[in-house]
């Protein structure tokens, strides 16, 4: 009887773990971004996604030669962003921003945002905290 109960409980545990695994899968900062490659981007917001586990800010960056690069900036979790003062309508399409962050390791036009500055000078911490994220004193809002 005890053996059957143990097998049944163990089986349920394995099934629950397998089902929950993808939901808890998450990358560390250091896996995807390079703390040794800071970047500053100045551009125009084209979209902002409020999805877990990270928000995403999409920015068109105009280069010196007039061409436009489309960048994806990873921010903190939606709830963390909200607690820092962001709302879904904080960055409407067309908003001019300067974003300081760190380049993606894979060479794509993607970065982990650290700080966002609006044209009126207001600065917002957008960084996602996590293993490997640089501690540089700009993240006091975490």
Residue, then its C-alpha position, 0 to 999 in steps of 0.5 A: x500500500x505504501x509503495x503504491x501511494x509513493x509511486x502515485x505521489x512521485x508520478x504526480x510530482x513528475x507530471x506537475x514539474x514537467x508541465x511547469x518547467x517551461x513556465x519557469x524557464x528564464x534566462x539570466x542577464x549574462x546568458x543573453x546580454x554582455x555587461x562589457x558592451x554598453x550601448x546608448x540608443x536615441x530613437x523613436x518608440x514604435x511599440x511597447x509590449x507588456x508581456x511576462x517575463x519582460x516588457x519590450x520597447x521597440x525603437x527606430x534608431x536613425x543612423x548618421x547616413x539616414x537609414x533606420x535600424x529597428x531595435x528591441x529593448x528588453x525591460x523589467x517585468x510588467x509589474x516591476x515597470x508599473x511600480x517604477x512609474x510606467x503605465x501601458x500608455x507611458x511610451x506612446x508611438x512616436x515618443x523620442x527616447x534615449x536608452x542606455x543598456x547592454x548589447x545582446x551577445x548574438x549580434x542582433x539589434x537587441x539590448x537589455x535596457x538600463x535607463x530610459x530618458x525622455x525629451x523633458x529629461x525625466x529618467x526611468x529605470x527600465x532594467x531587468x534585474x537578474x543573475x549577471x546584470x551589472x550593478x552600477x548604482x543606477x538601479x536604486x529603483x529595483 
